Amino acid sequence: MSAPLDEPTDERLVQVALAGDDEAFAALVRRHKSRVFGIAARFARSDHELDDVCQEIFIKAYRNLGKFRGDAPFEHWLSRIAARACYDLLRKSRRDRANVSLDSLNVTLTGIAADEFVGASEVRELLEFALGQLPAKDRLVITLLELEEKSVREVAGLTGWSEANVKVRAHRARARLKQVLEANPSP
Amino acid sequence: MNDDQLDKVFKAGRSAKPDTSHAEFGFETRLMARIRAEAQPQVPWFAFAWKLVPVFAAIVLALGVWNLTNGGLGAADFHAAVTGDAEESSVAGYLTGD
């Protein structure tokens, strides 16, 4: 996120925060919280979990602020922390997700495929269920590539995987997701 | 299921961008409060003992004053007061053969 001319840059705020001014870090949080919440909301199951994971992300950023070298934008550095925190969250919560029943969802794949009017929240519910059946890495790559519309290169940068690994994992994840969605009974 | 159908699902999922505005409200205040709380050094439990020193000093002082103003109970008097009943009962037991 680029700051207006009269506002200090992210790099400047980082320097001031490192000098001990917490208000500078609060300004960084205000500037970037929407993006972090946007990513984390794709993975969190409740508002409480969302708040927790976002706090973890910014606390990690605060503690590791000295490691920010400034060779990439602060936003990218923060997004990498967010992606790792979300991956950790997925690994922890995957067992619980598997307990959700498809029967409780009132939207079907055929309805979406036939361009019927389907509420956004219902599609999200279906996707949430289907993605919940995938391994954490598959879910992460699908969410970043397909829902957050990141490029393969960006996903590689966020996750620390090679671009080839991202492509292979995305291909497998799509295949697994199709299998899950195909198991969705027609109305 | 073909790729087009899957892309439709993704497209629908993208449009269902979660609204996080209510969760973002006051977030930096909560976060900075947590950071400040975690940054404060942990105080050892015995650090509070020093705060009790004036209380104990006052008690000792009060006992000293009370002791002086009441003529001061000697150690022997105190022992007699405490053990008087026991001695009487043992003497009575000895004389009566109980």
Interface residues (C-beta under 8 A of the other chain):
Chain A: D22 F25 A26 V29 R30 K33 S34 F37 G38 A41 R42 D47 L50 D51 C54 Q55 F58 I59 Y62 L109 I112 A113 D115 V118 A120 S121 V123 R124 L126 L127 E146 L147 E149 R174 L177 K178 L181 E182
Chain B: M1 D3 Q5 L6 K8 V9 F10 A12 G13 R14 S15 A16 K17 P18 T20 H22 A23 E24 F27 E28 R30 L31 M32 R34 I35 R36 E38
